[in-house]
Amino acid sequence: MTWHHGALALGILVGIAAQLLLKQGAMGGGNIVAQFMSPWTIGGLALYGIAAFFYVVALRAIPVSVAFPSVALSYVLVALLASFWFGESLGVAHIAGIVLIVVGVGVLHIV
């Protein structure tokens, strides 16, 4: 594992934090302008910019055909965290999809 893989992991983790902040901002109520001016939303958008920086660094050495599908791991973690944090449900279809994503990304990193 190179530091480029570390940058990819950081990009994924920061992107997850960004998504959760955006969700928190969206739950604030009010009109759309108020939601976009929420510190949660602004923080989430800022974190997406930071995540993009780490992703670009990772792309210097990791093929996009491996890096981009790896970002799908963020879907897994966001779904699990949203279930815990926001009380969103995880049904059988969600769990099956999560398993498929993990297996798929695992296959890409083995080959």
C-alpha positions in Angstrom: 0.0 0.0 0.0 1.4 3.4 -1.0 0.7 6.8 0.3 -1.6 7.2 -2.7 -3.8 4.6 -1.2 -3.7 6.5 2.0 -4.9 9.6 0.1 -7.7 7.6 -1.4 -8.8 6.3 2.0 -8.6 9.9 3.4 -10.7 11.1 0.4 -13.3 8.5 1.1 -13.5 9.2 4.8 -13.7 12.9 4.3 -16.4 12.4 1.7 -18.4 10.3 4.1 -18.2 13.1 6.7 -19.2 15.6 4.0 -22.3 13.5 3.2 -23.4 13.3 6.8 -23.0 17.0 7.3 -25.1 17.7 4.2 -27.8 15.4 5.5 -27.7 17.3 8.9 -28.0 20.6 7.0 -30.9 19.3 4.9 -32.7 18.3 8.1 -32.6 21.9 9.5 -35.9 22.9 8.0 -36.7 26.2 6.5 -36.5 27.1 2.9 -33.7 25.9 0.5 -31.7 29.1 1.0 -31.6 28.6 4.7 -30.5 25.0 4.2 -27.7 26.1 1.9 -26.6 28.8 4.4 -26.6 26.3 7.3 -23.1 25.8 8.9 -23.7 22.0 8.4 -24.2 22.4 4.7 -21.4 24.8 4.2 -19.1 22.5 6.2 -20.2 19.5 4.1 -19.5 21.3 0.9 -16.1 22.4 2.2 -15.3 18.8 3.1 -16.3 17.6 -0.4 -13.6 20.0 -1.7 -11.0 18.5 0.6 -12.1 15.0 -0.3 -11.7 15.9 -4.0 -8.1 17.1 -3.3 -7.2 13.7 -1.7 -8.9 11.9 -4.6 -6.8 13.8 -7.2 -3.6 13.0 -5.3 -4.6 9.3 -5.3 -5.3 9.3 -9.0 -1.6 10.2 -9.6 -0.7 6.5 -9.0 -4.0 4.5 -8.8 -5.8 3.7 -12.0 -9.2 5.4 -12.1 -10.7 2.0 -12.9 -9.7 1.0 -9.4 -10.0 4.3 -7.5 -13.5 5.3 -8.6 -15.1 2.0 -7.7 -13.3 2.1 -4.4 -15.2 5.3 -3.6 -18.3 3.1 -3.6 -17.2 2.0 -0.1 -18.4 5.4 1.0 -21.9 4.2 0.1 -21.5 1.3 2.5 -20.3 3.4 5.4 -22.8 6.3 4.8 -25.7 3.8 4.8 -24.5 2.2 8.1 -23.8 5.6 9.7 -27.1 7.0 8.5 -28.9 4.1 10.0 -27.2 4.7 13.3 -27.1 8.5 13.3 -30.3 9.4 11.6 -32.4 6.3 12.2 -32.7 5.5 8.5 -33.8 1.9 7.9 -31.6 -0.8 6.4 -33.8 -3.4 4.7 -32.8 -6.7 3.0 -32.2 -4.9 -0.3 -29.9 -2.4 1.3 -27.9 -5.1 3.0 -27.6 -7.2 -0.2 -26.4 -4.1 -2.1 -23.8 -3.3 0.6 -22.5 -6.9 0.4 -22.3 -6.7 -3.4 -20.4 -3.4 -3.2 -17.9 -4.8 -0.6 -17.3 -7.9 -2.6 -16.9 -6.0 -5.9 -14.4 -3.5 -4.5 -12.6 -6.4 -2.8 -12.3 -8.2 -6.2 -10.8 -5.1 -7.8 -8.1 -4.8 -5.2 -7.2 -8.5 -5.4 -6.8 -8.6 -9.1 
